């Protein structure tokens, strides 16, 4: 099992290019199940989760042609695809549940395994199921599989989520595209990845409009051939911004939309980073003294992304004073804190709030990754620790960060991948 060896402290400088957004690419790939005509998706990130989704689509009967660099995929579906999503393919990835909506909408039946993914909280699929049920899906759960069917085309209706859910919003939007009549979805998640999804579907002939957190969809009979480029990964962008801030970096970050991380950039400015923003790039310099920040709170977009919480915790470990972070999205997302304590971090957790005592002199240690974003937090911490750190189980990182060790080495981080 691969691991990283990192020798710190590191000071970073140079340029880094952001890859396509994993969380957007996954849902766009799932949505291609709606199409009979070819779809070309560009700017796919070369990460394990994308390979898993591509293999899932192939198992359903999609013909996929990849470019040499594997960043462009041409997907051509048969008129009739298989509708069985096996546990063996979906057990490692939460986004696999996103095939349920398009399969029901297009083929009126699906047998989909309960999904897997990072162990960061319950993330129940009941919001997905209740919304799709309102559109006309009937289902039973047997032996870990969702056995679903509908009596012909789904029927447009009004749906209001009791709690904002990114995945359920995505699944419902996809399903409603081919439903008969109008669908109104209220209290939607409005993350940039969801807007990327609706832009993609509209490019293919879907009729989707937004009004705040309400999504209005008029169903169409079919979608057109389309060619679309996946948005840049805002979480990778934010991660490199934290890296520059924490390591007195001088970094140019390219190929991104700064508006998608505006909230996180404001946090880094408060911490002392000097940031210049342009249309598709950011220049960021880290301060000599990092300022502490009280009451950082994760929240649905446009709030601070839960996927940035662990990185910000590392930053606050090096701040000049006490900080606090409240995790409002997932109930089990402080697993990285105990590993940071192995480096010398002073973190106290009560319920969903972490209090961090800064000015910590971190010292290298052997560490264990627990999930995707926790893994990258340990990399950041090892970068600014004195001595060598070993980070085990970096397959978590491979699920969501493309060539991260190569990108880090290029800007001055002493990092090696060991088998």
N, C-alpha and C positions, 0 to 999 in steps of 0.2 A: 504493500500500500504506500503510495507516494507521500512524501513529507517535504517541508521546506526547511532549509537551514538559513538563518538570517543573522548577520553580524552587525551590530549597531554600536554606537548611534550613527545614523546616516544623515547626510544633508543632501537634499535633492535639488536638481537644476536641469532644465531642458524643456523638451516638448513632448506631449503625449496626445495621441489621437484616440478619441472615444469610439467605441464599437456600437453597433446597433443594439437596441434595447431588447434584452431577453424577454421581459414581461410583456412587451408589445408583440414581438415576433411570434411568441407562443400562441397568443390569441388570434393573430392574423392567420397563422398556419391552420389552427382549428377551424376558423371561418371559411377556409378554402373548401371545406366539405360541402358547402352550399352550392358550389359552382359545377356546371357541366363543361363550361368553356375554360381554356387554359388561364392560369394565373401565374404571373412572374413576380416573385418577391425578392427585392434586393436589400443589401446591407444587413443580412442576417449575421448575428454574432456566432463565432465558432466556439460554442460551449456545449457541454454535455446535454443540458435540457433540450436544446434545439435538435440534437441528434435523436434523443428519445422521442420527441414529437414527430420528427420525420419518419422514424421507424414505426410509430403508431399509425400514421397516415398510410404508409406502405402496407401495413397489416390489414388495413381496411380496403385496400385495392387501389389507392392513388398511385399513379405513375409519377415519379419525381426524378427530374434531371438536374444535377448540381453542376455549377461552374467549377473550374479547376481550383479556385480558392475557397469553394464551398460557401461563399457569401451570397450567391444568387441561386434560387431554386425555381424551377418551372414545374408547376403541379397540374397534371391533367387527370381528371376523374372519369371513370366509366359512368354510364348512365345509372348503373346500379352498383353500389358499393356494399361491402360487408358492414355489419352493424354491431360487431362484437369487439369491445375494447378490453383486452386481456389484462388480468392482474399483473402478469409477468412484465408487461410493458409500462403500466401506469403506477406501479408501486413506489417508484422513486420520485414522482413528480406531481405536485398538486394540480398543475394546469391541465392535467389529463381529463379532468371533469368537464373541461370546456368542449369536448367533442359531443357531449350529450345533447346540447341545444341544437347544433346543426344536424345531427343524425335524425333527431325527432322531427325537426322542421322539414328536412329534405326527403327522408325515407320512411318517416312515421313509425320507426321502431329503433330500439337501441338496447343492448345489454352492456352496461359499462361498470367496470370495477370501481369500488370506492378508491379514491386516489391516495397517494402517499405524499412525500415531500419532507420539508424540514420540520423538526419537532419543536415548534415555537408556540403551539397553542392548539386549541380544539378546531378552529376554522370549520365549523359544521357546514354540510352541504344542504341543510334544510331550506336556506334562502333560495338556492338554485331550484330545488324540487318544488317548493310552494309556488314560485313564480311560473315555472313551466307548466305546473298543474293548472293554473289559471288560464293558460293559453290553450289547454285541452289535452295535455299529456296525462296519461294514467300510468301508475307505476307500482311495483312491489319490490321489496328488498329481500333477496334470498342469498344466503351463503356469501355475503360480501359483495354482491353484484346488484346494481340497480336495473331491474327489468322494466323497460318503459315502452309504451306504444301510444299512438293517437289514432283516432278514427278519421283518417285523411288529413287534410291541411289543418294546421293550427289556426285558431280564430283570435283575431285581435281583441284586446280587452284593456282595462285599466288596472295597473298593478302599482302598489305602493309598498316599498320595502320598509319594514319596521326598524331596520338597522342598515346603515350604509355598508354595502359589500361590493368590493371590486369585482370578484369573480362572478357573483350572481348577476351583477349589472351586465357584464360582458356576455354571459351565457344567454340572458334574456334578450338582449339586443340582437344577437346573432339569430336566435330562434324566431324572433318577431319579423325579421326581414322578409321571409317567405310566407308569413301568416296572411290569412284572408282579412282584409279590412285594416282598421287603425288600432295601434297599440300605444297606450300612454303609460310610461314608466316613471313613477315619482320617487323622490328621495334616492336618486342614483348616486353612485360614485362618479366623480368627474375628473379622475386622474388623467394626465396627458396621454397615457397609454390607451385609455378608453376613447379619448378624442381621436387618437391615431386609428383605432378600430373603425369608428364611424366615418372618418375621412376615407379610409380604404373601401368600405362598403359603398359609400356614396359615389366614389370613383367608378365603381362597378355597376352603378344604376340603382342602388338602394335609395329609399326616400326617408332620410333621417334628419331631424332638426332638433335643436336644443333650446331650452329656455330655463336657465339656471340649472337646478338639479332634476329637471324634468326632461325626459327624452320622448319625442314623438316620432313614431314610425308608421309609415303607410306601406303595407305589404306589397311586394311585386311578385310576378310569376317566376322570374329567373334573373340571374345576374350575368353581366357581360364580361368578356375577356378583359383583363386588366393587368397593368404593370405598375408596381408600387414599391417605394423605398421605405423601409422601416425607420422610425425615428431613432435618434441617438439615445443612449442609455443614461438617464439622469442620475441613477444611483452610482454608476461607475464614475460619472462626472463629479458627483458630490464626494465620492471616496478619494479621488485624486486631489480635490480641493482641500479636504481635511489633511491629506498627506503633506501638501505644501505648507499648510498652516502649522502643523505640529512639528515639522522638521526644518523650520526656517528656510523653506524652499523658495525657489524662484522659478515658477512653472508657467508655461504656455499650454493651455488645454484647448484642443482643436476639435472641430466636427461635432458641435453641440448647439442646443438652443438654450441660452442662459435663462430665459424666462421660466423654463421648467424647474430650475432650482433656486428661484429668487428667494424663497423663505430661508433655505439653508445658507445661501450666500450672506444674507443679513445676519444670521447667527455668527458666521465666521468673521464678518466685519466687527461685530461686537467683541469677539475674542481678540481682535487686533490685526487681523489679516488686511493687507492692502490689495484691493481687487479692482481691476479695470475690465469692463464688460464691452464686448463688441457683438456684432450680429451672430457670428457662429464660433466665437472663441472667447476665452477668459485668460487674463494674465493675473496671477496671484502670487503674492509674497507673504511668507510667514513672518510673524513678529518674533523679536527676541524674548519678550515676556508675553505669555498668553493670559488673557483676562478671564476670570471665572464668570460663569453665567448661571444665575438662579432660574429655576422653574422652566427649563426646557421641557416642552410637552409634545409628544407625538400626536398627530391628529390626521384625519382624512384630508386629502388635497382641498385647499391650498396650504394646509398646515405642514408641520415638519414630518417628513416621511418616516414611518416606522423602520423602513429599510436603512435609514441613516442613523438610527439611535445608537447602535453599538460603536460606530465610528466616532460619533460625538462624545460618547463616554470616554473613549481613549483620549480624545483632545482635552477633556476636562480633567483627566488624571494629571496632565502636565500644566494645568492652569495655575495661576498664582492666587490660590484661595479655594473656598468651598463652592461647589456647584451642585445642582440637582437635576435629575431627569425623571419625568413621569411617563410611563409607557401606557398609552390609552388604547392601543389597537389589539395587541396579543398579550395573553396573560402569562406566557412562559418564555419571555424574550430577554431575560437577564442571565442566561446560562453562561455567557462569556465573562460575566463579572468574576466568577470564582477563578477562571483561568488568568484574568488580569491581576488578581490578587497574588497569584503565584509569581508574578513579576515584581510584586511589591506595591501594587495599587491599593489605595485605602478607600474601599467602597462599602457602604452600608445599605442594605435593601430592606425596606418594609413595604409589604404588599407590592404595589406597582410603582413605587418610587425609590429611586437610587440616589443616595447622597454621596458625593465624591469629594474627598479631601485632596486638593491639588498639591503642587510642588513635590510630586513623587519622583524619586530617583529610581527609575525602573532598572532592574537587573535581569539579564537573559535567563531563560529557564526552558524546560521542556513543556510543551503545551498541547492541548487536545481540542480540535475543532468540534463544535456541536451542531452548527448549521451554516448556511451560506454566508450570511452577513456577519455572524460571530467570527467566522474564519478570517474575513478580511480585517476585522478589528484587531485580531491577534497579530496579523501581519503588520499593521500600523504600529501597534505597541512594540513589537520586536524591533522595528526600524529605529525607534527612539530609546531602546533599552541598551544598557552597557553590556557588551559581551555577546555571546552566541545564544540564539534561541532556536529550538526545533519545534515546528508546528506539524503535528500529526493529522492524518485524515483530511488532506487538502482536496480530496475528491469533491468535498462540499464546494470549494472555491471553483473547481472546474465546471460545476453546474452553471455558474453565472458570470464568471469573469474570463474574458478571452485573453489568453497569453499574458496573464498578469505578471508572472515573474520576468518575462522578457521586457514588458513595458516598464517595470520597476527598475530592472538592471540598467536600461537605457538612460534613466534619469538619476542614477547614482546609488541605488540600493544594492547592498551586498547580499544577494539572495541566490540560493541554489536549490534545484529540485533533486531530491534523492529518492531512489527506488527502495 
